[in-house]
Amino acid sequence: MVKAGDVAPGFTLASDLGRDVSLTEFAGKTVVLYFYPKDDTPGCTVEANDFTALAAEFAAKGAVVLGVSKDSVAAHCRFRDKYALKVTLLSDPELVLHKAYGAYGEKTLYGKKTTGVIRSTFVIDGAGAVKRAYPSVKAKGHAAKVLADL
């Protein structure tokens, strides 16, 4: 998994904005990149709604919040519209970015070992370095913790 001090893996992914989004377009800004398993599921909805509720506070600290899952852009648009989300959602259907950050792999779910998306968040500074890494997070309250740590 990518850790604090590492150079953030770059990316260009399709988004719910109707265009590709690249890490390079945020040079000089802080990026909060969070990986989540699936649109419109309980934990992922809590996390997206929490980041949305705090969107103005993240922006006031100069941070841009980007959510990443393997869902399609169409699914992201439905999810965004259903909950009036104010974070940009990126589609990584081939899990390339997930794997680059270590947000996909073996995990324990309900006592069983499985392979899947590992809910994780990375704070990337304006120079493209990972400032903080949050592996295997719980959805509830996570956005507030990230905001407090900025």
N, CA, C and O atoms as a GROMACS GRO file, in nm:
protein
  600
    1MET      N    1   0.085  -0.119   0.000
    1MET     CA    2   0.000   0.000   0.000
    1MET      C    3   0.088   0.124   0.000
    1MET      O    4   0.193   0.128   0.065
    2VAL      N    5   0.045   0.225  -0.074
    2VAL     CA    6   0.113   0.355  -0.075
    2VAL      C    7   0.112   0.411   0.067
    2VAL      O    8   0.012   0.398   0.139
    3LYS      N    9   0.222   0.472   0.107
    3LYS     CA   10   0.229   0.528   0.243
    3LYS      C   11   0.277   0.672   0.240
    3LYS      O   12   0.324   0.721   0.138
    4ALA      N   13   0.264   0.739   0.353
    4ALA     CA   14   0.307   0.878   0.364
    4ALA      C   15   0.452   0.890   0.322
    4ALA      O   16   0.536   0.808   0.361
    5GLY      N   17   0.482   0.992   0.241
    5GLY     CA   18   0.616   1.015   0.192
    5GLY      C   19   0.638   0.962   0.051
    5GLY      O   20   0.731   1.006  -0.017
    6ASP      N   21   0.554   0.870   0.006
    6ASP     CA   22   0.565   0.817  -0.130
    6ASP      C   23   0.517   0.921  -0.232
    6ASP      O   24   0.438   1.009  -0.199
    7VAL      N   25   0.567   0.908  -0.354
    7VAL     CA   26   0.512   0.988  -0.464
    7VAL      C   27   0.378   0.925  -0.499
    7VAL      O   28   0.368   0.803  -0.516
    8ALA      N   29   0.275   1.006  -0.510
    8ALA     CA   30   0.141   0.956  -0.542
    8ALA      C   31   0.137   0.903  -0.685
    8ALA      O   32   0.179   0.973  -0.777
    9PRO      N   33   0.088   0.781  -0.705
    9PRO     CA   34   0.072   0.733  -0.842
    9PRO      C   35  -0.024   0.826  -0.919
    9PRO      O   36  -0.131   0.860  -0.870
   10GLY      N   37   0.016   0.865  -1.038
   10GLY     CA   38  -0.068   0.952  -1.120
   10GLY      C   39  -0.185   0.876  -1.179
   10GLY      O   40  -0.189   0.753  -1.177
   11PHE      N   41  -0.280   0.951  -1.231
   11PHE     CA   42  -0.397   0.888  -1.291
   11PHE      C   43  -0.469   0.984  -1.384
   11PHE      O   44  -0.457   1.106  -1.372
   12THR      N   45  -0.542   0.926  -1.474
   12THR     CA   46  -0.643   0.995  -1.555
   12THR      C   47  -0.758   0.897  -1.566
   12THR      O   48  -0.743   0.790  -1.625
   13LEU      N   49  -0.873   0.933  -1.509
   13LEU     CA   50  -0.989   0.844  -1.507
   13LEU      C   51  -1.114   0.919  -1.549
   13LEU      O   52  -1.124   1.040  -1.532
   14ALA      N   53  -1.209   0.846  -1.604
   14ALA     CA   54  -1.340   0.901  -1.638
   14ALA      C   55  -1.411   0.938  -1.508
   14ALA      O   56  -1.395   0.872  -1.406
   15SER      N   57  -1.490   1.045  -1.514
   15SER     CA   58  -1.558   1.092  -1.394
   15SER      C   59  -1.706   1.119  -1.418
   15SER      O   60  -1.754   1.116  -1.531
   16ASP      N   61  -1.776   1.145  -1.309
   16ASP     CA   62  -1.918   1.181  -1.317
   16ASP      C   63  -1.936   1.323  -1.370
   16ASP      O   64  -2.050   1.368  -1.388
   17LEU      N   65  -1.827   1.395  -1.394
   17LEU     CA   66  -1.834   1.530  -1.448
   17LEU      C   67  -1.851   1.530  -1.600
   17LEU      O   68  -1.870   1.636  -1.660
   18GLY      N   69  -1.844   1.412  -1.661
   18GLY     CA   70  -1.856   1.402  -1.806
   18GLY      C   71  -1.724   1.421  -1.878
   18GLY      O   72  -1.721   1.441  -1.999
   19ARG      N   73  -1.615   1.416  -1.803
   19ARG     CA   74  -1.481   1.430  -1.862
   19ARG      C   75  -1.382   1.352  -1.779
   19ARG      O   76  -1.410   1.313  -1.665
   20ASP      N   77  -1.264   1.329  -1.837
   20ASP     CA   78  -1.157   1.265  -1.763
   20ASP      C   79  -1.099   1.362  -1.661
   20ASP      O   80  -1.096   1.483  -1.683
   21VAL      N   81  -1.055   1.308  -1.549
   21VAL     CA   82  -0.992   1.387  -1.443
   21VAL      C   83  -0.854   1.326  -1.418
   21VAL      O   84  -0.840   1.204  -1.405
   22SER      N   85  -0.754   1.414  -1.410
   22SER     CA   86  -0.616   1.370  -1.386
   22SER      C   87  -0.562   1.432  -1.258
   22SER      O   88  -0.601   1.542  -1.219
   23LEU      N   89  -0.473   1.360  -1.193
   23LEU     CA   90  -0.409   1.414  -1.073
   23LEU      C   91  -0.334   1.542  -1.106
   23LEU      O   92  -0.330   1.634  -1.025
   24THR      N   93  -0.274   1.550  -1.224
   24THR     CA   94  -0.192   1.666  -1.261
   24THR      C   95  -0.270   1.797  -1.262
   24THR      O   96  -0.212   1.903  -1.243
   25GLU      N   97  -0.402   1.791  -1.284
   25GLU     CA   98  -0.480   1.915  -1.288
   25GLU      C   99  -0.495   1.980  -1.150
   25GLU      O  100  -0.543   2.093  -1.139
   26PHE      N  101  -0.454   1.909  -1.046
   26PHE     CA  102  -0.465   1.962  -0.910
   26PHE      C  103  -0.329   2.003  -0.852
   26PHE      O  104  -0.315   2.015  -0.731
   27ALA      N  105  -0.231   2.023  -0.939
   27ALA     CA  106  -0.099   2.066  -0.892
   27ALA      C  107  -0.114   2.191  -0.806
   27ALA      O  108  -0.184   2.285  -0.844
   28GLY      N  109  -0.048   2.191  -0.691
   28GLY     CA  110  -0.056   2.304  -0.600
   28GLY      C  111  -0.172   2.296  -0.501
   28GLY      O  112  -0.181   2.378  -0.411
   29LYS      N  113  -0.260   2.196  -0.518
   29LYS     CA  114  -0.373   2.178  -0.426
   29LYS      C  115  -0.359   2.046  -0.352
   29LYS      O  116  -0.290   1.954  -0.397
   30THR      N  117  -0.426   2.037  -0.240
   30THR     CA  118  -0.434   1.911  -0.166
   30THR      C  119  -0.546   1.828  -0.225
   30THR      O  120  -0.656   1.880  -0.251
   31VAL      N  121  -0.520   1.701  -0.247
   31VAL     CA  122  -0.621   1.608  -0.299
   31VAL      C  123  -0.647   1.502  -0.194
   31VAL      O  124  -0.555   1.438  -0.143
   32VAL      N  125  -0.774   1.484  -0.161
   32VAL     CA  126  -0.818   1.374  -0.075
   32VAL      C  127  -0.876   1.270  -0.169
   32VAL      O  128  -0.983   1.290  -0.227
   33LEU      N  129  -0.805   1.158  -0.183
   33LEU     CA  130  -0.844   1.051  -0.275
   33LEU      C  131  -0.893   0.934  -0.193
   33LEU      O  132  -0.814   0.869  -0.123
   34TYR      N  133  -1.023   0.907  -0.200
   34TYR     CA  134  -1.075   0.796  -0.120
   34TYR      C  135  -1.131   0.686  -0.210
   34TYR      O  136  -1.201   0.712  -0.307
   35PHE      N  137  -1.097   0.563  -0.174
   35PHE     CA  138  -1.141   0.445  -0.247
   35PHE      C  139  -1.253   0.379  -0.169
   35PHE      O  140  -1.244   0.362  -0.047
   36TYR      N  141  -1.359   0.342  -0.239
   36TYR     CA  142  -1.473   0.279  -0.174
   36TYR      C  143  -1.523   0.164  -0.261
   36TYR      O  144  -1.503   0.166  -0.382
   37PRO      N  145  -1.588   0.064  -0.200
   37PRO     CA  146  -1.625  -0.056  -0.276
   37PRO      C  147  -1.735  -0.041  -0.381
   37PRO      O  148  -1.718  -0.088  -0.493
   38LYS      N  149  -1.848   0.024  -0.347
   38LYS     CA  150  -1.959   0.021  -0.442
   38LYS      C  151  -2.058   0.134  -0.417
   38LYS      O  152  -2.095   0.164  -0.304
   39ASP      N  153  -2.100   0.197  -0.528
   39ASP     CA  154  -2.200   0.303  -0.520
   39ASP      C  155  -2.329   0.253  -0.456
   39ASP      O  156  -2.370   0.138  -0.474
   40ASP      N  157  -2.392   0.343  -0.381
   40ASP     CA  158  -2.527   0.321  -0.327
   40ASP      C  159  -2.539   0.198  -0.238
   40ASP      O  160  -2.643   0.133  -0.235
   41THR      N  161  -2.432   0.167  -0.165
   41THR     CA  162  -2.438   0.063  -0.062
   41THR      C  163  -2.426   0.135   0.073
   41THR      O  164  -2.379   0.248   0.077
   42PRO      N  165  -2.468   0.072   0.180
   42PRO     CA  166  -2.477   0.145   0.308
   42PRO      C  167  -2.351   0.220   0.351
   42PRO      O  168  -2.357   0.341   0.372
   43GLY      N  169  -2.239   0.152   0.365
   43GLY     CA  170  -2.117   0.218   0.412
   43GLY      C  171  -2.066   0.322   0.314
   43GLY      O  172  -2.019   0.429   0.354
   44CYS      N  173  -2.074   0.291   0.186
   44CYS     CA  174  -2.025   0.384   0.084
   44CYS      C  175  -2.112   0.509   0.077
   44CYS      O  176  -2.062   0.619   0.050
   45THR      N  177  -2.240   0.493   0.102
   45THR     CA  178  -2.331   0.608   0.102
   45THR      C  179  -2.302   0.697   0.223
   45THR      O  180  -2.301   0.819   0.211
   46VAL      N  181  -2.279   0.636   0.339
   46VAL     CA  182  -2.243   0.713   0.459
   46VAL      C  183  -2.116   0.794   0.432
   46VAL      O  184  -2.111   0.913   0.462
   47GLU      N  185  -2.015   0.729   0.377
   47GLU     CA  186  -1.888   0.796   0.353
   47GLU      C  187  -1.904   0.911   0.253
   47GLU      O  188  -1.853   1.021   0.276
   48ALA      N  189  -1.973   0.886   0.142
   48ALA     CA  190  -1.993   0.990   0.040
   48ALA      C  191  -2.075   1.107   0.095
   48ALA      O  192  -2.044   1.223   0.068
   49ASN      N  193  -2.178   1.076   0.172
   49ASN     CA  194  -2.258   1.183   0.232
   49ASN      C  195  -2.178   1.263   0.335
   49ASN      O  196  -2.195   1.385   0.344
   50ASP      N  197  -2.091   1.197   0.411
   50ASP     CA  198  -2.007   1.268   0.508
   50ASP      C  199  -1.908   1.360   0.437
   50ASP      O  200  -1.890   1.474   0.480
   51PHE      N  201  -1.844   1.312   0.330
   51PHE     CA  202  -1.753   1.398   0.255
   51PHE      C  203  -1.830   1.515   0.193
   51PHE      O  204  -1.780   1.627   0.187
   52THR      N  205  -1.953   1.490   0.147
   52THR     CA  206  -2.035   1.597   0.089
   52THR      C  207  -2.073   1.700   0.194
   52THR      O  208  -2.066   1.820   0.169
   53ALA      N  209  -2.112   1.654   0.312
   53ALA     CA  210  -2.151   1.747   0.419
   53ALA      C  211  -2.036   1.839   0.459
   53ALA      O  212  -2.059   1.951   0.504
   54LEU      N  213  -1.914   1.791   0.442
   54LEU     CA  214  -1.796   1.869   0.480
   54LEU      C  215  -1.725   1.932   0.360
   54LEU      O  216  -1.615   1.985   0.374
   55ALA      N  217  -1.787   1.925   0.243
   55ALA     CA  218  -1.723   1.972   0.119
   55ALA      C  219  -1.675   2.117   0.130
   55ALA      O  220  -1.563   2.147   0.088
   56ALA      N  221  -1.756   2.206   0.184
   56ALA     CA  222  -1.717   2.347   0.195
   56ALA      C  223  -1.596   2.362   0.288
   56ALA      O  224  -1.510   2.447   0.264
   57GLU      N  225  -1.591   2.282   0.392
   57GLU     CA  226  -1.478   2.290   0.485
   57GLU      C  227  -1.349   2.237   0.423
   57GLU      O  228  -1.241   2.291   0.446
   58PHE      N  229  -1.362   2.130   0.343
   58PHE     CA  230  -1.245   2.081   0.270
   58PHE      C  231  -1.197   2.188   0.173
   58PHE      O  232  -1.077   2.216   0.164
   59ALA      N  233  -1.290   2.248   0.100
   59ALA     CA  234  -1.255   2.353   0.002
   59ALA      C  235  -1.189   2.472   0.072
   59ALA      O  236  -1.094   2.530   0.019
   60ALA      N  237  -1.238   2.508   0.191
   60ALA     CA  238  -1.181   2.620   0.265
   60ALA      C  239  -1.036   2.592   0.305
   60ALA      O  240  -0.957   2.684   0.324
   61LYS      N  241  -1.001   2.464   0.317
   61LYS     CA  242  -0.863   2.426   0.348
   61LYS      C  243  -0.782   2.400   0.221
   61LYS      O  244  -0.669   2.352   0.229
   62GLY      N  245  -0.841   2.430   0.105
   62GLY     CA  246  -0.771   2.413  -0.022
   62GLY      C  247  -0.764   2.270  -0.070
   62GLY      O  248  -0.677   2.235  -0.150
   63ALA      N  249  -0.856   2.187  -0.023
   63ALA     CA  250  -0.855   2.045  -0.060
   63ALA      C  251  -0.969   2.010  -0.156
   63ALA      O  252  -1.080   2.060  -0.145
   64VAL      N  253  -0.936   1.923  -0.249
   64VAL     CA  254  -1.033   1.868  -0.344
   64VAL      C  255  -1.056   1.723  -0.305
   64VAL      O  256  -0.959   1.651  -0.279
   65VAL      N  257  -1.182   1.679  -0.299
   65VAL     CA  258  -1.214   1.541  -0.261
   65VAL      C  259  -1.257   1.463  -0.385
   65VAL      O  260  -1.346   1.505  -0.458
   66LEU      N  261  -1.191   1.349  -0.406
   66LEU     CA  262  -1.222   1.261  -0.518
   66LEU      C  263  -1.249   1.121  -0.465
   66LEU      O  264  -1.168   1.064  -0.392
   67GLY      N  265  -1.364   1.065  -0.502
   67GLY     CA  266  -1.397   0.928  -0.465
   67GLY      C  267  -1.370   0.836  -0.583
   67GLY      O  268  -1.396   0.874  -0.698
   68VAL      N  269  -1.319   0.716  -0.557
   68VAL     CA  270  -1.286   0.620  -0.663
   68VAL      C  271  -1.349   0.485  -0.631
   68VAL      O  272  -1.334   0.433  -0.521
   69SER      N  273  -1.419   0.430  -0.729
   69SER     CA  274  -1.464   0.291  -0.719
   69SER      C  275  -1.457   0.229  -0.858
   69SER      O  276  -1.428   0.297  -0.957
   70LYS      N  277  -1.483   0.099  -0.863
   70LYS     CA  278  -1.479   0.031  -0.993
   70LYS      C  279  -1.612   0.046  -1.069
   70LYS      O  280  -1.624  -0.004  -1.180
   71ASP      N  281  -1.709   0.115  -1.009
   71ASP     CA  282  -1.838   0.134  -1.075
   71ASP      C  283  -1.823   0.220  -1.201
   71ASP      O  284  -1.728   0.296  -1.216
   72SER      N  285  -1.919   0.206  -1.290
   72SER     CA  286  -1.920   0.282  -1.415
   72SER      C  287  -1.954   0.429  -1.390
   72SER      O  288  -2.005   0.465  -1.284
   73VAL      N  289  -1.924   0.512  -1.488
   73VAL     CA  290  -1.960   0.654  -1.479
   73VAL      C  291  -2.112   0.668  -1.466
   73VAL      O  292  -2.160   0.751  -1.390
   74ALA      N  293  -2.187   0.587  -1.540
   74ALA     CA  294  -2.334   0.594  -1.531
   74ALA      C  295  -2.382   0.564  -1.389
   74ALA      O  296  -2.471   0.631  -1.338
   75ALA      N  297  -2.322   0.463  -1.326
   75ALA     CA  298  -2.358   0.430  -1.186
   75ALA      C  299  -2.320   0.546  -1.093
   75ALA      O  300  -2.395   0.580  -1.002
   76HIS      N  301  -2.204   0.605  -1.118
   76HIS     CA  302  -2.161   0.721  -1.037
   76HIS      C  303  -2.261   0.836  -1.050
   76HIS      O  304  -2.294   0.901  -0.951
   77CYS      N  305  -2.309   0.861  -1.171
   77CYS     CA  306  -2.404   0.971  -1.193
   77CYS      C  307  -2.535   0.945  -1.119
   77CYS      O  308  -2.592   1.037  -1.060
   78ARG      N  309  -2.582   0.821  -1.122
   78ARG     CA  310  -2.705   0.787  -1.048
   78ARG      C  311  -2.684   0.806  -0.898
   78ARG      O  312  -2.770   0.861  -0.829
   79PHE      N  313  -2.570   0.760  -0.847
   79PHE     CA  314  -2.536   0.772  -0.705
   79PHE      C  315  -2.527   0.920  -0.666
   79PHE      O  316  -2.585   0.961  -0.565
   80ARG      N  317  -2.457   0.998  -0.745
   80ARG     CA  318  -2.441   1.143  -0.720
   80ARG      C  319  -2.577   1.212  -0.717
   80ARG      O  320  -2.606   1.290  -0.626
   81ASP      N  321  -2.660   1.182  -0.816
   81ASP     CA  322  -2.789   1.249  -0.826
   81ASP      C  323  -2.885   1.207  -0.714
   81ASP      O  324  -2.959   1.290  -0.661
   82LYS      N  325  -2.883   1.080  -0.679
   82LYS     CA  326  -2.973   1.029  -0.574
   82LYS      C  327  -2.947   1.097  -0.440
   82LYS      O  328  -3.040   1.125  -0.365
   83TYR      N  329  -2.818   1.123  -0.410
   83TYR     CA  330  -2.783   1.178  -0.279
   83TYR      C  331  -2.731   1.322  -0.286
   83TYR      O  332  -2.685   1.375  -0.185
   84ALA      N  333  -2.738   1.386  -0.402
   84ALA     CA  334  -2.688   1.523  -0.421
   84ALA      C  335  -2.544   1.536  -0.372
   84ALA      O  336  -2.509   1.628  -0.298
   85LEU      N  337  -2.460   1.441  -0.414
   85LEU     CA  338  -2.321   1.439  -0.370
   85LEU      C  339  -2.243   1.555  -0.430
   85LEU      O  340  -2.268   1.597  -0.543
   86LYS      N  341  -2.150   1.606  -0.352
   86LYS     CA  342  -2.068   1.720  -0.395
   86LYS      C  343  -1.921   1.682  -0.402
   86LYS      O  344  -1.834   1.768  -0.387
   87VAL      N  345  -1.893   1.557  -0.426
   87VAL     CA  346  -1.756   1.512  -0.448
   87VAL      C  347  -1.750   1.453  -0.589
   87VAL      O  348  -1.849   1.398  -0.638
   88THR      N  349  -1.636   1.465  -0.653
   88THR     CA  350  -1.619   1.408  -0.786
   88THR      C  351  -1.593   1.259  -0.772
   88THR      O  352  -1.512   1.216  -0.690
   89LEU      N  353  -1.664   1.180  -0.853
   89LEU     CA  354  -1.651   1.035  -0.848
   89LEU      C  355  -1.579   0.986  -0.974
   89LEU      O  356  -1.616   1.019  -1.086
   90LEU      N  357  -1.475   0.905  -0.952
   90LEU     CA  358  -1.393   0.854  -1.061
   90LEU      C  359  -1.417   0.704  -1.080
   90LEU      O  360  -1.434   0.630  -0.983
   91SER      N  361  -1.417   0.662  -1.206
   91SER     CA  362  -1.442   0.522  -1.240
   91SER      C  363  -1.311   0.452  -1.274
   91SER      O  364  -1.237   0.495  -1.362
   92ASP      N  365  -1.284   0.342  -1.204
   92ASP     CA  366  -1.163   0.262  -1.223
   92ASP      C  367  -1.205   0.115  -1.241
   92ASP      O  368  -1.173   0.031  -1.158
   93PRO      N  369  -1.276   0.084  -1.352
   93PRO     CA  370  -1.332  -0.050  -1.368
   93PRO      C  371  -1.229  -0.162  -1.377
   93PRO      O  372  -1.259  -0.276  -1.341
   94GLU      N  373  -1.110  -0.131  -1.422
   94GLU     CA  374  -1.006  -0.233  -1.433
   94GLU      C  375  -0.921  -0.241  -1.306
   94GLU      O  376  -0.827  -0.321  -1.299
   95LEU      N  377  -0.954  -0.159  -1.207
   95LEU     CA  378  -0.886  -0.158  -1.076
   95LEU      C  379  -0.738  -0.121  -1.084
   95LEU      O  380  -0.661  -0.153  -0.993
   96VAL      N  381  -0.698  -0.054  -1.191
   96VAL     CA  382  -0.558  -0.016  -1.207
   96VAL      C  383  -0.514   0.080  -1.096
   96VAL      O  384  -0.410   0.060  -1.034
   97LEU      N  385  -0.593   0.184  -1.071
   97LEU     CA  386  -0.556   0.281  -0.968
   97LEU      C  387  -0.569   0.219  -0.829
   97LEU      O  388  -0.486   0.243  -0.741
   98HIS      N  389  -0.675   0.140  -0.809
   98HIS     CA  390  -0.691   0.072  -0.681
   98HIS      C  391  -0.563  -0.006  -0.646
   98HIS      O  392  -0.509   0.005  -0.536
   99LYS      N  393  -0.515  -0.083  -0.743
   99LYS     CA  394  -0.396  -0.167  -0.720
   99LYS      C  395  -0.271  -0.082  -0.702
   99LYS      O  396  -0.185  -0.116  -0.621
  100ALA      N  397  -0.260   0.028  -0.777
  100ALA     CA  398  -0.143   0.116  -0.764
  100ALA      C  399  -0.131   0.174  -0.624
  100ALA      O  400  -0.021   0.195  -0.574
  101TYR      N  401  -0.245   0.200  -0.560
  101TYR     CA  402  -0.246   0.257  -0.424
  101TYR      C  403  -0.254   0.150  -0.316
  101TYR      O  404  -0.241   0.181  -0.198
  102GLY      N  405  -0.274   0.024  -0.355
  102GLY     CA  406  -0.290  -0.083  -0.256
  102GLY      C  407  -0.429  -0.088  -0.197
  102GLY      O  408  -0.448  -0.139  -0.087
  103ALA      N  409  -0.526  -0.034  -0.270
  103ALA     CA  410  -0.665  -0.030  -0.222
  103ALA      C  411  -0.747  -0.147  -0.277
  103ALA      O  412  -0.870  -0.143  -0.276
  104TYR      N  413  -0.679  -0.250  -0.324
  104TYR     CA  414  -0.746  -0.371  -0.369
  104TYR      C  415  -0.656  -0.487  -0.330
  104TYR      O  416  -0.536  -0.485  -0.356
  105GLY      N  417  -0.715  -0.587  -0.268
  105GLY     CA  418  -0.636  -0.704  -0.230
  105GLY      C  419  -0.710  -0.787  -0.126
  105GLY      O  420  -0.832  -0.779  -0.113
  106GLU      N  421  -0.634  -0.868  -0.054
  106GLU     CA  422  -0.694  -0.956   0.046
  106GLU      C  423  -0.736  -0.874   0.168
  106GLU      O  424  -0.664  -0.786   0.215
  107LYS      N  425  -0.855  -0.906   0.217
  107LYS     CA  426  -0.907  -0.841   0.337
  107LYS      C  427  -0.995  -0.941   0.411
  107LYS      O  428  -1.033  -1.045   0.356
  108THR      N  429  -1.028  -0.909   0.533
  108THR     CA  430  -1.117  -0.994   0.612
  108THR      C  431  -1.252  -0.926   0.620
  108THR      O  432  -1.262  -0.810   0.661
  109LEU      N  433  -1.356  -0.997   0.582
  109LEU     CA  434  -1.491  -0.943   0.583
  109LEU      C  435  -1.580  -1.043   0.656
  109LEU      O  436  -1.599  -1.156   0.612
  110TYR      N  437  -1.636  -0.999   0.769
  110TYR     CA  438  -1.720  -1.085   0.852
  110TYR      C  439  -1.648  -1.215   0.889
  110TYR      O  440  -1.708  -1.323   0.888
  111GLY      N  441  -1.519  -1.203   0.921
  111GLY     CA  442  -1.441  -1.318   0.965
  111GLY      C  443  -1.388  -1.406   0.855
  111GLY      O  444  -1.320  -1.504   0.883
  112LYS      N  445  -1.416  -1.372   0.729
  112LYS     CA  446  -1.370  -1.453   0.616
  112LYS      C  447  -1.269  -1.374   0.534
  112LYS      O  448  -1.284  -1.254   0.514
  113LYS      N  449  -1.166  -1.444   0.487
  113LYS     CA  450  -1.068  -1.382   0.397
  113LYS      C  451  -1.132  -1.374   0.258
  113LYS      O  452  -1.190  -1.470   0.209
  114THR      N  453  -1.118  -1.257   0.198
  114THR     CA  454  -1.173  -1.235   0.064
  114THR      C  455  -1.082  -1.137  -0.009
  114THR      O  456  -0.998  -1.072   0.052
  115THR      N  457  -1.099  -1.128  -0.138
  115THR     CA  458  -1.025  -1.031  -0.218
  115THR      C  459  -1.123  -0.927  -0.267
  115THR      O  460  -1.229  -0.960  -0.320
  116GLY      N  461  -1.088  -0.800  -0.250
  116GLY     CA  462  -1.177  -0.694  -0.293
  116GLY      C  463  -1.121  -0.557  -0.266
  116GLY      O  464  -1.003  -0.542  -0.234
  117VAL      N  465  -1.206  -0.457  -0.278
  117VAL     CA  466  -1.168  -0.319  -0.256
  117VAL      C  467  -1.146  -0.297  -0.106
  117VAL      O  468  -1.230  -0.336  -0.024
  118ILE      N  469  -1.035  -0.235  -0.073
  118ILE     CA  470  -1.002  -0.202   0.065
  118ILE      C  471  -1.032  -0.053   0.082
  118ILE      O  472  -0.965   0.031   0.023
  119ARG      N  473  -1.134  -0.022   0.162
  119ARG     CA  474  -1.172   0.118   0.184
  119ARG      C  475  -1.052   0.192   0.242
  119ARG      O  476  -1.010   0.167   0.355
  120SER      N  477  -0.997   0.284   0.164
  120SER     CA  478  -0.874   0.354   0.200
  120SER      C  479  -0.880   0.498   0.152
  120SER      O  480  -0.953   0.530   0.058
  121THR      N  481  -0.802   0.584   0.216
  121THR     CA  482  -0.796   0.725   0.178
  121THR      C  483  -0.652   0.772   0.180
  121THR      O  484  -0.572   0.731   0.264
  122PHE      N  485  -0.620   0.859   0.083
  122PHE     CA  486  -0.486   0.914   0.072
  122PHE      C  487  -0.496   1.065   0.056
  122PHE      O  488  -0.574   1.115  -0.026
  123VAL      N  489  -0.417   1.138   0.134
  123VAL     CA  490  -0.409   1.282   0.121
  123VAL      C  491  -0.280   1.311   0.045
  123VAL      O  492  -0.171   1.274   0.088
  124ILE      N  493  -0.296   1.380  -0.069
  124ILE     CA  494  -0.183   1.409  -0.158
  124ILE      C  495  -0.159   1.560  -0.155
  124ILE      O  496  -0.252   1.638  -0.175
  125ASP      N  497  -0.035   1.599  -0.131
  125ASP     CA  498  -0.007   1.742  -0.124
  125ASP      C  499   0.007   1.803  -0.263
  125ASP      O  500   0.005   1.732  -0.364
  126GLY      N  501   0.022   1.933  -0.268
  126GLY     CA  502   0.027   2.006  -0.394
  126GLY      C  503   0.144   1.971  -0.483
  126GLY      O  504   0.142   2.000  -0.602
  127ALA      N  505   0.247   1.908  -0.425
  127ALA     CA  506   0.364   1.867  -0.503
  127ALA      C  507   0.353   1.723  -0.551
  127ALA      O  508   0.443   1.673  -0.619
  128GLY      N  509   0.243   1.654  -0.517
  128GLY     CA  510   0.223   1.517  -0.563
  128GLY      C  511   0.276   1.409  -0.472
  128GLY      O  512   0.291   1.294  -0.514
  129ALA      N  513   0.304   1.443  -0.347
  129ALA     CA  514   0.350   1.344  -0.250
  129ALA      C  515   0.235   1.305  -0.159
  129ALA      O  516   0.148   1.387  -0.128
  130VAL      N  517   0.235   1.181  -0.117
  130VAL     CA  518   0.134   1.134  -0.023
  130VAL      C  519   0.170   1.189   0.115
  130VAL      O  520   0.277   1.160   0.169
  131LYS      N  521   0.079   1.268   0.169
  131LYS     CA  522   0.101   1.330   0.300
  131LYS      C  523   0.050   1.239   0.411
  131LYS      O  524   0.114   1.228   0.516
  132ARG      N  525  -0.063   1.173   0.388
  132ARG     CA  526  -0.121   1.080   0.485
  132ARG      C  527  -0.187   0.964   0.412
  132ARG      O  528  -0.240   0.981   0.302
  133ALA      N  529  -0.183   0.848   0.474
  133ALA     CA  530  -0.250   0.730   0.421
  133ALA      C  531  -0.337   0.670   0.532
  133ALA      O  532  -0.292   0.655   0.645
  134TYR      N  533  -0.459   0.638   0.497
  134TYR     CA  534  -0.554   0.578   0.591
  134TYR      C  535  -0.597   0.443   0.533
  134TYR      O  536  -0.689   0.437   0.451
  135PRO      N  537  -0.532   0.334   0.573
  135PRO     CA  538  -0.570   0.203   0.521
  135PRO      C  539  -0.687   0.143   0.599
  135PRO      O  540  -0.702   0.165   0.719
  136SER      N  541  -0.769   0.067   0.530
  136SER     CA  542  -0.877  -0.010   0.593
  136SER      C  543  -0.961   0.072   0.691
  136SER      O  544  -0.971   0.038   0.809
  137VAL      N  545  -1.021   0.180   0.642
  137VAL     CA  546  -1.097   0.269   0.728
  137VAL      C  547  -1.242   0.224   0.745
  137VAL      O  548  -1.296   0.149   0.664
  138LYS      N  549  -1.303   0.272   0.850
  138LYS     CA  550  -1.447   0.257   0.872
  138LYS      C  551  -1.513   0.381   0.812
  138LYS      O  552  -1.460   0.491   0.827
  139ALA      N  553  -1.625   0.365   0.747
  139ALA     CA  554  -1.690   0.475   0.675
  139ALA      C  555  -1.738   0.586   0.769
  139ALA      O  556  -1.711   0.704   0.746
  140LYS      N  557  -1.808   0.548   0.874
  140LYS     CA  558  -1.871   0.648   0.962
  140LYS      C  559  -1.765   0.729   1.037
  140LYS      O  560  -1.680   0.673   1.107
  141GLY      N  561  -1.771   0.860   1.021
  141GLY     CA  562  -1.680   0.949   1.091
  141GLY      C  563  -1.545   0.969   1.024
  141GLY      O  564  -1.464   1.051   1.069
  142HIS      N  565  -1.519   0.895   0.916
  142HIS     CA  566  -1.388   0.903   0.852
  142HIS      C  567  -1.362   1.040   0.788
  142HIS      O  568  -1.253   1.094   0.802
  143ALA      N  569  -1.460   1.095   0.720
  143ALA     CA  570  -1.441   1.225   0.653
  143ALA      C  571  -1.404   1.333   0.755
  143ALA      O  572  -1.318   1.416   0.728
  144ALA      N  573  -1.467   1.332   0.870
  144ALA     CA  574  -1.436   1.431   0.975
  144ALA      C  575  -1.294   1.413   1.026
  144ALA      O  576  -1.226   1.511   1.055
  145LYS      N  577  -1.249   1.289   1.037
  145LYS     CA  578  -1.111   1.263   1.081
  145LYS      C  579  -1.012   1.317   0.980
  145LYS      O  580  -0.913   1.381   1.017
  146VAL      N  581  -1.036   1.291   0.851
  146VAL     CA  582  -0.947   1.341   0.747
  146VAL      C  583  -0.942   1.493   0.750
  146VAL      O  584  -0.835   1.552   0.742
  147LEU      N  585  -1.059   1.556   0.761
  147LEU     CA  586  -1.066   1.703   0.766
  147LEU      C  587  -0.987   1.757   0.886
  147LEU      O  588  -0.913   1.854   0.871
  148ALA      N  589  -1.002   1.695   1.001
  148ALA     CA  590  -0.931   1.739   1.122
  148ALA      C  591  -0.780   1.726   1.106
  148ALA      O  592  -0.704   1.803   1.165
  149ASP      N  593  -0.736   1.628   1.027
  149ASP     CA  594  -0.594   1.604   1.008
  149ASP      C  595  -0.530   1.695   0.903
  149ASP      O  596  -0.407   1.702   0.894
  150LEU      N  597  -0.611   1.765   0.824
  150LEU     CA  598  -0.554   1.854   0.721
  150LEU      C  599  -0.484   1.973   0.782
  150LEU      O  600  -0.431   2.057   0.710
   0.00000   0.00000   0.00000
